[in-house]
Amino acid sequence: MFCPYQVSQDGIEMQFATNHLGHFHLTKLLLDKMKETATRT
């Protein structure tokens, strides 16, 4: 897939940010909730 080259306001290439950094950011946002609701077996 070819997307036009775009850079975010932070200076990060948009396709890289979407495909790679977005997953890490989502995990970081959910990490406390995941720890809170985890059950130990």
Secondary structure by P-SEA (a helix, b strand, c coil): cccccccccccccaaaaaacaaaaaaaaaaaaaaaaacccc
